[in-house]
Amino acid sequence: MNLGIFLSPGESINSMKKTGQDARFVELYLKNYAKSFDKIYIFSYEDENPKLPKNILIVPNKTSLPRLLYALLLPIINKESIEKCDVIRGFGLASSISALFVKTPFVLNWAYDYISAVRIDKKFWYIPLYHLLEKIAFLKAKKVFIATNEKFKKIKGKKFIYLPNGVDINLFKRKKGMGSGAVFVGRFEKQKNLFFLIEAVSKLPKKLRAITFVGHGSQKEQLKRYAIEKGIELKIMSPVSNLELPKLLQNFSILTLSSHFEGSPKILLEAMALGLVPIATNFSTAKEIIKNGHNGYIIPYNINTYSKQLEFLLTNKTQISRISQNAQKSIVQDFDLGNLIAKEINILKEAAKS
């Protein structure tokens, strides 16, 4: 049985390297798929040839077409490879564009609220397009993996399956004592609400006014200037690969997450697996992972309240140790990626036979 993989328009193994996500995709998904399928065809948006297991084949984009047009024409341009696939796994809602004219069973994952994302960025013209794309994708797909309970409860039908993001609990396993200090990992974009976070840190006692941001994004220079203005020590680090992330995270004790909204954030799961204590704003899906006061904290969108909780954890080792242990246990129990991928592979094989 052969598996096809549709990526979101513009994506490739090479583009994933820029955000450090290539290792996660290859090591955790592709290598597990490779054990369960005879061949895997990845339909890339670049003319690339990365080193992969022998039964994983890249179908490169050798055209100069705009990415959305190529996404639409992909099944025609790569008809021969498509016909060799028994089932196709789409990564992200936009991957469904390539499935519109494909007869092969198609399974995709719905990762987060795309419409909320464009609302925050005030790209309102995208809203009807995402509404339409979601409806078409859900009609076209044999199965849809839904990453959040919030979304899962709003939709009906046997094709929808709750399947949250997960963590490689062997990779994200603490190998040294508790680190210290607060860290944010992610994109420096409006959705992440990082000026709020800098403001909260600025209200800490002077000796605690420090935080590390790991990532990149359009707001980088603005954030650096704002940190100087607010008198805090902001250290900015470039993204690291998923394989290097555990070593980096273990230097800290607290993960900060001040987002306006999230889906099922992988960084939250990964940090908690390592025993970092999360302090998250109360975006709607936070409670699906964090049990407030047990394995982390959910704080209202109030700078003073957020700052006080951050100060409490930075100065209370006994409390942070207790919450840290609970965080680790909850991830092992509910978000073991090995179990989740095994479930996914079984569903993909069932879809291929239907």
Short mmCIF file of the C-alpha atoms (twelve columns), coordinates in Angstrom:
data_MODEL
# 
_entry.id   MODEL 
# 
loop_
_atom_site.group_PDB 
_atom_site.id 
_atom_site.type_symbol 
_atom_site.label_atom_id 
_atom_site.label_alt_id 
_atom_site.label_comp_id 
_atom_site.label_asym_id 
_atom_site.label_seq_id 
_atom_site.Cartn_x 
_atom_site.Cartn_y 
_atom_site.Cartn_z 
_atom_site.pdbx_PDB_model_num 
ATOM 1   C CA . MET A 1   0.000   0.000  0.000   1 
ATOM 2   C CA . ASN A 2   1.343   3.418  -1.032  1 
ATOM 3   C CA . LEU A 3   0.824   6.766  0.702   1 
ATOM 4   C CA . GLY A 4   0.819   10.179 -0.937  1 
ATOM 5   C CA . ILE A 5   1.480   13.385 1.007   1 
ATOM 6   C CA . PHE A 6   0.118   16.778 -0.010  1 
ATOM 7   C CA . LEU A 7   1.762   19.764 1.688   1 
ATOM 8   C CA . SER A 8   0.305   23.248 1.992   1 
ATOM 9   C CA . PRO A 9   0.985   25.455 -1.051  1 
ATOM 10  C CA . GLY A 10  4.610   26.584 -1.099  1 
ATOM 11  C CA . GLU A 11  5.881   24.050 1.411   1 
ATOM 12  C CA . SER A 12  8.812   21.677 1.016   1 
ATOM 13  C CA . ILE A 13  11.281  19.839 3.193   1 
ATOM 14  C CA . ASN A 14  13.685  22.685 2.517   1 
ATOM 15  C CA . SER A 15  11.208  25.377 3.632   1 
ATOM 16  C CA . MET A 16  10.597  23.443 6.869   1 
ATOM 17  C CA . LYS A 17  14.300  23.722 7.691   1 
ATOM 18  C CA . LYS A 18  13.945  27.497 8.029   1 
ATOM 19  C CA . THR A 19  11.586  27.067 10.991  1 
ATOM 20  C CA . GLY A 20  13.272  23.970 12.415  1 
ATOM 21  C CA . GLN A 21  10.272  21.768 11.608  1 
ATOM 22  C CA . ASP A 22  11.954  19.486 9.070   1 
ATOM 23  C CA . ALA A 23  13.362  17.157 11.745  1 
ATOM 24  C CA . ARG A 24  9.952   16.725 13.388  1 
ATOM 25  C CA . PHE A 25  8.299   15.998 10.040  1 
ATOM 26  C CA . VAL A 26  10.960  13.522 8.910   1 
ATOM 27  C CA . GLU A 27  11.828  11.781 12.174  1 
ATOM 28  C CA . LEU A 28  8.388   11.573 13.725  1 
ATOM 29  C CA . TYR A 29  6.010   11.336 10.767  1 
ATOM 30  C CA . LEU A 30  7.817   10.172 7.645   1 
ATOM 31  C CA . LYS A 31  9.931   7.472  9.297   1 
ATOM 32  C CA . ASN A 32  6.857   6.055  11.033  1 
ATOM 33  C CA . TYR A 33  4.915   6.115  7.767   1 
ATOM 34  C CA . ALA A 34  7.863   4.405  6.052   1 
ATOM 35  C CA . LYS A 35  7.508   1.413  8.369   1 
ATOM 36  C CA . SER A 36  3.828   0.959  7.522   1 
ATOM 37  C CA . PHE A 37  3.584   1.729  3.782   1 
ATOM 38  C CA . ASP A 38  5.437   0.248  0.817   1 
ATOM 39  C CA . LYS A 39  6.153   3.629  -0.781  1 
ATOM 40  C CA . ILE A 40  5.516   7.235  0.160   1 
ATOM 41  C CA . TYR A 41  5.249   10.031 -2.401  1 
ATOM 42  C CA . ILE A 42  5.774   13.584 -1.102  1 
ATOM 43  C CA . PHE A 43  4.517   16.231 -3.500  1 
ATOM 44  C CA . SER A 44  6.899   19.112 -2.836  1 
ATOM 45  C CA . TYR A 45  6.666   22.723 -3.993  1 
ATOM 46  C CA . GLU A 46  10.401  22.861 -4.653  1 
ATOM 47  C CA . ASP A 47  12.761  21.043 -6.982  1 
ATOM 48  C CA . GLU A 48  14.565  19.313 -4.123  1 
ATOM 49  C CA . ASN A 49  16.100  15.974 -3.289  1 
ATOM 50  C CA . PRO A 50  16.637  15.668 0.485   1 
ATOM 51  C CA . LYS A 51  18.103  12.556 2.059   1 
ATOM 52  C CA . LEU A 52  15.208  10.329 3.146   1 
ATOM 53  C CA . PRO A 53  14.546  6.610  3.733   1 
ATOM 54  C CA . LYS A 54  14.692  4.614  0.481   1 
ATOM 55  C CA . ASN A 55  10.948  4.051  0.197   1 
ATOM 56  C CA . ILE A 56  10.160  7.781  0.498   1 
ATOM 57  C CA . LEU A 57  10.155  9.547  -2.852  1 
ATOM 58  C CA . ILE A 58  10.059  13.289 -3.442  1 
ATOM 59  C CA . VAL A 59  7.910   14.392 -6.371  1 
ATOM 60  C CA . PRO A 60  9.571   17.764 -7.102  1 
ATOM 61  C CA . ASN A 61  8.042   20.893 -8.558  1 
ATOM 62  C CA . LYS A 62  9.964   21.518 -11.758 1 
ATOM 63  C CA . THR A 63  7.688   24.324 -12.928 1 
ATOM 64  C CA . SER A 64  7.826   28.073 -12.322 1 
ATOM 65  C CA . LEU A 65  4.081   28.326 -11.689 1 
ATOM 66  C CA . PRO A 66  2.738   30.437 -8.794  1 
ATOM 67  C CA . ARG A 67  2.237   28.184 -5.771  1 
ATOM 68  C CA . LEU A 68  -1.583  28.320 -5.709  1 
ATOM 69  C CA . LEU A 69  -1.832  27.565 -9.412  1 
ATOM 70  C CA . TYR A 70  0.648   24.719 -9.012  1 
ATOM 71  C CA . ALA A 71  -1.395  23.394 -6.073  1 
ATOM 72  C CA . LEU A 72  -4.491  23.279 -8.245  1 
ATOM 73  C CA . LEU A 73  -2.706  21.685 -11.206 1 
ATOM 74  C CA . LEU A 74  -0.529  19.344 -9.129  1 
ATOM 75  C CA . PRO A 75  -2.725  16.248 -9.758  1 
ATOM 76  C CA . ILE A 76  -2.565  16.826 -13.501 1 
ATOM 77  C CA . ILE A 77  1.151   17.605 -13.660 1 
ATOM 78  C CA . ASN A 78  1.962   14.602 -11.456 1 
ATOM 79  C CA . LYS A 79  -0.782  12.266 -12.642 1 
ATOM 80  C CA . GLU A 80  1.503   9.239  -12.909 1 
ATOM 81  C CA . SER A 81  2.682   9.525  -9.300  1 
ATOM 82  C CA . ILE A 82  -0.820  10.277 -8.005  1 
ATOM 83  C CA . GLU A 83  -2.140  7.085  -9.572  1 
ATOM 84  C CA . LYS A 84  0.388   5.051  -7.592  1 
ATOM 85  C CA . CYS A 85  -1.051  6.300  -4.274  1 
ATOM 86  C CA . ASP A 86  -3.728  4.288  -2.449  1 
ATOM 87  C CA . VAL A 87  -4.474  7.110  -0.012  1 
ATOM 88  C CA . ILE A 88  -3.324  10.718 0.301   1 
ATOM 89  C CA . ARG A 89  -2.590  12.503 3.580   1 
ATOM 90  C CA . GLY A 90  -2.944  16.271 3.470   1 
ATOM 91  C CA . PHE A 91  -1.018  18.399 5.957   1 
ATOM 92  C CA . GLY A 92  -3.125  21.452 6.749   1 
ATOM 93  C CA . LEU A 93  -6.374  22.820 5.350   1 
ATOM 94  C CA . ALA A 94  -4.735  24.446 2.301   1 
ATOM 95  C CA . SER A 95  -3.349  21.070 1.178   1 
ATOM 96  C CA . SER A 96  -6.899  20.205 0.138   1 
ATOM 97  C CA . ILE A 97  -6.582  22.521 -2.887  1 
ATOM 98  C CA . SER A 98  -4.549  19.784 -4.571  1 
ATOM 99  C CA . ALA A 99  -7.189  17.167 -3.716  1 
ATOM 100 C CA . LEU A 100 -10.082 18.880 -5.475  1 
ATOM 101 C CA . PHE A 101 -9.704  16.861 -8.674  1 
ATOM 102 C CA . VAL A 102 -8.246  13.666 -7.206  1 
ATOM 103 C CA . LYS A 103 -10.205 10.423 -6.951  1 
ATOM 104 C CA . THR A 104 -7.767  8.809  -4.511  1 
ATOM 105 C CA . PRO A 105 -9.090  8.758  -0.909  1 
ATOM 106 C CA . PHE A 106 -7.972  11.937 0.831   1 
ATOM 107 C CA . VAL A 107 -7.403  12.434 4.573   1 
ATOM 108 C CA . LEU A 108 -6.358  15.758 6.086   1 
ATOM 109 C CA . ASN A 109 -5.793  17.400 9.433   1 
ATOM 110 C CA . TRP A 110 -7.494  20.558 10.671  1 
ATOM 111 C CA . ALA A 111 -4.847  22.103 12.908  1 
ATOM 112 C CA . TYR A 112 -6.223  25.433 14.131  1 
ATOM 113 C CA . ASP A 113 -8.694  28.231 13.470  1 
ATOM 114 C CA . TYR A 114 -7.416  29.739 10.227  1 
ATOM 115 C CA . ILE A 115 -10.229 32.307 10.154  1 
ATOM 116 C CA . SER A 116 -9.211  33.733 13.540  1 
ATOM 117 C CA . ALA A 117 -5.668  34.074 12.215  1 
ATOM 118 C CA . VAL A 118 -6.670  36.259 9.288   1 
ATOM 119 C CA . ARG A 119 -9.010  38.306 11.490  1 
ATOM 120 C CA . ILE A 120 -6.118  39.207 13.818  1 
ATOM 121 C CA . ASP A 121 -4.000  40.218 10.817  1 
ATOM 122 C CA . LYS A 122 -6.997  42.185 9.472   1 
ATOM 123 C CA . LYS A 123 -6.902  40.292 6.195   1 
ATOM 124 C CA . PHE A 124 -10.681 40.170 6.107   1 
ATOM 125 C CA . TRP A 125 -10.865 39.336 2.397   1 
ATOM 126 C CA . TYR A 126 -9.488  35.874 3.231   1 
ATOM 127 C CA . ILE A 127 -12.386 34.995 5.539   1 
ATOM 128 C CA . PRO A 128 -14.918 33.945 2.850   1 
ATOM 129 C CA . LEU A 129 -12.148 32.064 1.035   1 
ATOM 130 C CA . TYR A 130 -11.279 30.046 4.152   1 
ATOM 131 C CA . HIS A 131 -14.960 29.373 4.837   1 
ATOM 132 C CA . LEU A 132 -15.348 28.042 1.301   1 
ATOM 133 C CA . LEU A 133 -12.112 26.045 1.405   1 
ATOM 134 C CA . GLU A 134 -13.062 24.424 4.713   1 
ATOM 135 C CA . LYS A 135 -16.472 23.380 3.400   1 
ATOM 136 C CA . ILE A 136 -14.997 21.937 0.204   1 
ATOM 137 C CA . ALA A 137 -12.174 20.187 2.093   1 
ATOM 138 C CA . PHE A 138 -14.556 18.599 4.585   1 
ATOM 139 C CA . LEU A 139 -16.817 17.388 1.777   1 
ATOM 140 C CA . LYS A 140 -13.906 15.996 -0.231  1 
ATOM 141 C CA . ALA A 141 -12.082 14.212 2.588   1 
ATOM 142 C CA . LYS A 142 -12.759 10.631 3.633   1 
ATOM 143 C CA . LYS A 143 -11.534 11.455 7.131   1 
ATOM 144 C CA . VAL A 144 -10.575 14.672 8.888   1 
ATOM 145 C CA . PHE A 145 -8.306  14.761 11.937  1 
ATOM 146 C CA . ILE A 146 -9.395  17.574 14.248  1 
ATOM 147 C CA . ALA A 147 -6.671  18.827 16.594  1 
ATOM 148 C CA . THR A 148 -8.863  20.625 19.148  1 
ATOM 149 C CA . ASN A 149 -11.875 19.506 21.158  1 
ATOM 150 C CA . GLU A 150 -13.362 22.961 20.709  1 
ATOM 151 C CA . LYS A 151 -13.658 22.472 16.944  1 
ATOM 152 C CA . PHE A 152 -14.529 18.765 17.229  1 
ATOM 153 C CA . LYS A 153 -17.605 19.538 19.331  1 
ATOM 154 C CA . LYS A 154 -18.905 21.975 16.715  1 
ATOM 155 C CA . ILE A 155 -18.975 19.524 13.799  1 
ATOM 156 C CA . LYS A 156 -20.888 16.323 13.186  1 
ATOM 157 C CA . GLY A 157 -20.177 13.229 11.155  1 
ATOM 158 C CA . LYS A 158 -18.256 9.970  11.391  1 
ATOM 159 C CA . LYS A 159 -15.518 11.309 9.116   1 
ATOM 160 C CA . PHE A 160 -14.343 13.719 11.837  1 
ATOM 161 C CA . ILE A 161 -11.867 12.273 14.336  1 
ATOM 162 C CA . TYR A 162 -10.388 14.024 17.338  1 
ATOM 163 C CA . LEU A 163 -6.618  13.639 17.038  1 
ATOM 164 C CA . PRO A 164 -4.585  16.252 18.918  1 
ATOM 165 C CA . ASN A 165 -0.973  17.116 18.299  1 
ATOM 166 C CA . GLY A 166 1.479   14.977 20.204  1 
ATOM 167 C CA . VAL A 167 5.023   14.775 21.523  1 
ATOM 168 C CA . ASP A 168 7.840   12.312 21.025  1 
ATOM 169 C CA . ILE A 169 8.157   11.536 24.735  1 
ATOM 170 C CA . ASN A 170 11.514  9.834  24.222  1 
ATOM 171 C CA . LEU A 171 13.019  12.898 22.549  1 
ATOM 172 C CA . PHE A 172 11.365  15.422 24.880  1 
ATOM 173 C CA . LYS A 173 12.505  13.808 28.105  1 
ATOM 174 C CA . ARG A 174 14.340  15.798 30.750  1 
ATOM 175 C CA . LYS A 175 17.963  14.694 31.051  1 
ATOM 176 C CA . LYS A 176 19.168  17.224 33.635  1 
ATOM 177 C CA . GLY A 177 17.883  19.281 36.554  1 
ATOM 178 C CA . MET A 178 15.403  22.121 36.330  1 
ATOM 179 C CA . GLY A 179 16.623  25.155 34.443  1 
ATOM 180 C CA . SER A 180 15.699  28.729 35.302  1 
ATOM 181 C CA . GLY A 181 14.043  31.708 33.690  1 
ATOM 182 C CA . ALA A 182 11.289  32.227 31.143  1 
ATOM 183 C CA . VAL A 183 11.260  31.485 27.421  1 
ATOM 184 C CA . PHE A 184 8.949   32.011 24.461  1 
ATOM 185 C CA . VAL A 185 9.272   29.863 21.326  1 
ATOM 186 C CA . GLY A 186 7.392   30.692 18.139  1 
ATOM 187 C CA . ARG A 187 6.749   33.241 15.437  1 
ATOM 188 C CA . PHE A 188 7.172   36.934 16.164  1 
ATOM 189 C CA . GLU A 189 3.760   37.858 14.790  1 
ATOM 190 C CA . LYS A 190 0.635   39.680 15.973  1 
ATOM 191 C CA . GLN A 191 -1.168  36.446 16.884  1 
ATOM 192 C CA . LYS A 192 1.437   35.719 19.585  1 
ATOM 193 C CA . ASN A 193 0.722   38.976 21.466  1 
ATOM 194 C CA . LEU A 194 4.385   39.493 22.368  1 
ATOM 195 C CA . PHE A 195 4.191   43.182 23.272  1 
ATOM 196 C CA . PHE A 196 1.821   42.100 26.069  1 
ATOM 197 C CA . LEU A 197 4.480   39.640 27.229  1 
ATOM 198 C CA . ILE A 198 7.267   42.248 27.224  1 
ATOM 199 C CA . GLU A 199 5.017   44.609 29.167  1 
ATOM 200 C CA . ALA A 200 4.344   41.884 31.761  1 
ATOM 201 C CA . VAL A 201 8.076   41.187 32.171  1 
ATOM 202 C CA . SER A 202 8.751   44.916 32.572  1 
ATOM 203 C CA . LYS A 203 6.582   44.944 35.718  1 
ATOM 204 C CA . LEU A 204 8.744   42.326 37.474  1 
ATOM 205 C CA . PRO A 205 11.323  43.331 40.089  1 
ATOM 206 C CA . LYS A 206 14.390  44.704 38.321  1 
ATOM 207 C CA . LYS A 207 16.578  41.609 38.864  1 
ATOM 208 C CA . LEU A 208 13.925  39.391 37.177  1 
ATOM 209 C CA . ARG A 209 13.307  41.526 34.079  1 
ATOM 210 C CA . ALA A 210 14.700  39.097 31.515  1 
ATOM 211 C CA . ILE A 211 13.222  36.713 28.952  1 
ATOM 212 C CA . THR A 212 14.419  34.727 25.936  1 
ATOM 213 C CA . PHE A 213 12.538  34.635 22.620  1 
ATOM 214 C CA . VAL A 214 13.355  31.784 20.215  1 
ATOM 215 C CA . GLY A 215 12.063  32.225 16.682  1 
ATOM 216 C CA . HIS A 216 11.697  34.803 13.943  1 
ATOM 217 C CA . GLY A 217 9.058   36.957 12.346  1 
ATOM 218 C CA . SER A 218 8.017   40.350 11.045  1 
ATOM 219 C CA . GLN A 219 7.872   41.978 14.502  1 
ATOM 220 C CA . LYS A 220 11.454  41.158 15.510  1 
ATOM 221 C CA . GLU A 221 12.930  44.661 15.282  1 
ATOM 222 C CA . GLN A 222 9.871   46.284 16.873  1 
ATOM 223 C CA . LEU A 223 10.075  43.866 19.797  1 
ATOM 224 C CA . LYS A 224 13.771  44.598 20.327  1 
ATOM 225 C CA . ARG A 225 13.087  48.330 20.436  1 
ATOM 226 C CA . TYR A 226 10.124  47.898 22.765  1 
ATOM 227 C CA . ALA A 227 12.183  45.755 25.158  1 
ATOM 228 C CA . ILE A 228 14.837  48.491 25.367  1 
ATOM 229 C CA . GLU A 229 12.129  51.091 25.953  1 
ATOM 230 C CA . LYS A 230 10.659  48.973 28.774  1 
ATOM 231 C CA . GLY A 231 14.044  48.284 30.365  1 
ATOM 232 C CA . ILE A 232 14.055  44.502 30.079  1 
ATOM 233 C CA . GLU A 233 16.803  42.144 28.979  1 
ATOM 234 C CA . LEU A 234 15.457  40.453 25.849  1 
ATOM 235 C CA . LYS A 235 17.608  37.721 24.338  1 
ATOM 236 C CA . ILE A 236 16.565  36.661 20.841  1 
ATOM 237 C CA . MET A 237 17.681  33.313 19.448  1 
ATOM 238 C CA . SER A 238 17.152  31.905 15.964  1 
ATOM 239 C CA . PRO A 239 14.888  28.870 15.535  1 
ATOM 240 C CA . VAL A 240 16.492  25.493 16.192  1 
ATOM 241 C CA . SER A 241 15.593  22.104 14.759  1 
ATOM 242 C CA . ASN A 242 13.113  19.946 16.618  1 
ATOM 243 C CA . LEU A 243 15.962  17.563 17.494  1 
ATOM 244 C CA . GLU A 244 17.907  20.389 19.179  1 
ATOM 245 C CA . LEU A 245 14.905  21.944 20.893  1 
ATOM 246 C CA . PRO A 246 14.859  19.684 24.021  1 
ATOM 247 C CA . LYS A 247 18.442  20.637 24.919  1 
ATOM 248 C CA . LEU A 248 17.608  24.326 24.546  1 
ATOM 249 C CA . LEU A 249 14.342  24.206 26.504  1 
ATOM 250 C CA . GLN A 250 15.920  22.424 29.467  1 
ATOM 251 C CA . ASN A 251 17.822  25.618 30.260  1 
ATOM 252 C CA . PHE A 252 14.519  27.209 31.356  1 
ATOM 253 C CA . SER A 253 11.825  26.558 33.938  1 
ATOM 254 C CA . ILE A 254 8.870   28.503 32.492  1 
ATOM 255 C CA . LEU A 255 7.251   28.588 29.052  1 
ATOM 256 C CA . THR A 256 5.360   31.792 28.329  1 
ATOM 257 C CA . LEU A 257 2.469   31.789 25.882  1 
ATOM 258 C CA . SER A 258 0.511   35.025 25.540  1 
ATOM 259 C CA . SER A 259 -1.275  34.309 22.248  1 
ATOM 260 C CA . HIS A 260 -4.600  35.759 21.131  1 
ATOM 261 C CA . PHE A 261 -5.518  32.274 19.963  1 
ATOM 262 C CA . GLU A 262 -3.932  28.867 19.354  1 
ATOM 263 C CA . GLY A 263 -4.945  25.447 18.112  1 
ATOM 264 C CA . SER A 264 -3.160  22.599 19.853  1 
ATOM 265 C CA . PRO A 265 0.271   24.250 20.171  1 
ATOM 266 C CA . LYS A 266 3.108   21.759 19.746  1 
ATOM 267 C CA . ILE A 267 5.578   23.918 21.663  1 
ATOM 268 C CA . LEU A 268 3.296   23.879 24.692  1 
ATOM 269 C CA . LEU A 269 3.173   20.077 24.660  1 
ATOM 270 C CA . GLU A 270 6.918   19.743 24.081  1 
ATOM 271 C CA . ALA A 271 7.852   22.171 26.850  1 
ATOM 272 C CA . MET A 272 5.497   20.519 29.347  1 
ATOM 273 C CA . ALA A 273 6.938   17.083 28.462  1 
ATOM 274 C CA . LEU A 274 10.309  18.452 29.594  1 
ATOM 275 C CA . GLY A 275 8.821   19.777 32.816  1 
ATOM 276 C CA . LEU A 276 8.648   23.467 31.961  1 
ATOM 277 C CA . VAL A 277 5.703   25.140 33.666  1 
ATOM 278 C CA . PRO A 278 3.464   26.977 31.179  1 
ATOM 279 C CA . ILE A 279 1.880   30.350 31.832  1 
ATOM 280 C CA . ALA A 280 -0.673  30.880 29.076  1 
ATOM 281 C CA . THR A 281 -3.281  33.526 28.430  1 
ATOM 282 C CA . ASN A 282 -6.818  32.177 28.392  1 
ATOM 283 C CA . PHE A 283 -7.197  31.595 24.663  1 
ATOM 284 C CA . SER A 284 -10.084 29.199 24.155  1 
ATOM 285 C CA . THR A 285 -8.105  25.959 23.678  1 
ATOM 286 C CA . ALA A 286 -5.626  26.474 26.533  1 
ATOM 287 C CA . LYS A 287 -7.804  24.463 28.924  1 
ATOM 288 C CA . GLU A 288 -7.603  21.413 26.634  1 
ATOM 289 C CA . ILE A 289 -3.967  20.975 27.711  1 
ATOM 290 C CA . ILE A 290 -3.490  23.036 30.880  1 
ATOM 291 C CA . LYS A 291 -5.387  22.300 34.074  1 
ATOM 292 C CA . ASN A 292 -5.022  25.614 35.874  1 
ATOM 293 C CA . GLY A 293 -2.958  25.309 39.039  1 
ATOM 294 C CA . HIS A 294 -2.257  21.604 38.438  1 
ATOM 295 C CA . ASN A 295 0.070   21.317 35.418  1 
ATOM 296 C CA . GLY A 296 0.355   24.983 34.495  1 
ATOM 297 C CA . TYR A 297 -1.444  28.295 34.671  1 
ATOM 298 C CA . ILE A 298 -4.064  30.020 32.542  1 
ATOM 299 C CA . ILE A 299 -4.147  33.774 33.081  1 
ATOM 300 C CA . PRO A 300 -6.684  36.384 31.876  1 
ATOM 301 C CA . TYR A 301 -5.532  38.983 29.370  1 
ATOM 302 C CA . ASN A 302 -4.375  41.254 32.174  1 
ATOM 303 C CA . ILE A 303 -0.749  42.379 32.219  1 
ATOM 304 C CA . ASN A 304 -0.539  42.835 35.993  1 
ATOM 305 C CA . THR A 305 -2.060  39.418 36.718  1 
ATOM 306 C CA . TYR A 306 0.234   37.724 34.215  1 
ATOM 307 C CA . SER A 307 3.272   39.499 35.668  1 
ATOM 308 C CA . LYS A 308 2.387   38.509 39.252  1 
ATOM 309 C CA . GLN A 309 2.054   34.835 38.301  1 
ATOM 310 C CA . LEU A 310 5.361   34.980 36.453  1 
ATOM 311 C CA . GLU A 311 7.043   36.554 39.487  1 
ATOM 312 C CA . PHE A 312 5.565   33.926 41.810  1 
ATOM 313 C CA . LEU A 313 7.004   31.073 39.749  1 
ATOM 314 C CA . LEU A 314 10.382  32.721 39.256  1 
ATOM 315 C CA . THR A 315 10.760  33.013 43.026  1 
ATOM 316 C CA . ASN A 316 9.043   29.853 44.275  1 
ATOM 317 C CA . LYS A 317 11.064  26.705 43.507  1 
ATOM 318 C CA . THR A 318 8.859   24.390 45.599  1 
ATOM 319 C CA . GLN A 319 5.708   25.313 43.686  1 
ATOM 320 C CA . ILE A 320 7.364   25.167 40.291  1 
ATOM 321 C CA . SER A 321 8.776   21.704 41.059  1 
ATOM 322 C CA . ARG A 322 5.317   20.321 41.889  1 
ATOM 323 C CA . ILE A 323 3.667   21.807 38.801  1 
ATOM 324 C CA . SER A 324 6.595   20.640 36.642  1 
ATOM 325 C CA . GLN A 325 6.080   17.007 37.635  1 
ATOM 326 C CA . ASN A 326 2.361   17.225 36.910  1 
ATOM 327 C CA . ALA A 327 3.061   18.786 33.502  1 
ATOM 328 C CA . GLN A 328 5.329   15.902 32.512  1 
ATOM 329 C CA . LYS A 329 2.845   13.252 33.659  1 
ATOM 330 C CA . SER A 330 -0.101  14.808 31.817  1 
ATOM 331 C CA . ILE A 331 1.756   14.862 28.482  1 
ATOM 332 C CA . VAL A 332 2.930   11.244 28.768  1 
ATOM 333 C CA . GLN A 333 -0.610  10.187 29.587  1 
ATOM 334 C CA . ASP A 334 -2.570  12.075 26.925  1 
ATOM 335 C CA . PHE A 335 -0.224  13.297 24.165  1 
ATOM 336 C CA . ASP A 336 2.219   10.485 23.352  1 
ATOM 337 C CA . LEU A 337 2.887   10.995 19.633  1 
ATOM 338 C CA . GLY A 338 3.788   7.331  19.113  1 
ATOM 339 C CA . ASN A 339 0.252   6.288  20.089  1 
ATOM 340 C CA . LEU A 340 -1.344  9.076  18.057  1 
ATOM 341 C CA . ILE A 341 0.594   8.268  14.872  1 
ATOM 342 C CA . ALA A 342 -0.221  4.563  15.212  1 
ATOM 343 C CA . LYS A 343 -3.915  5.500  15.377  1 
ATOM 344 C CA . GLU A 344 -3.508  7.783  12.366  1 
ATOM 345 C CA . ILE A 345 -1.818  5.097  10.263  1 
ATOM 346 C CA . ASN A 346 -4.659  2.656  10.971  1 
ATOM 347 C CA . ILE A 347 -7.198  5.271  9.845   1 
ATOM 348 C CA . LEU A 348 -5.210  6.025  6.668   1 
ATOM 349 C CA . LYS A 349 -5.175  2.315  5.781   1 
ATOM 350 C CA . GLU A 350 -8.906  1.998  6.423   1 
ATOM 351 C CA . ALA A 351 -9.542  5.029  4.188   1 
ATOM 352 C CA . ALA A 352 -7.487  3.443  1.409   1 
ATOM 353 C CA . LYS A 353 -9.725  0.372  1.457   1 
ATOM 354 C CA . SER A 354 -13.005 2.274  1.461   1 
# 
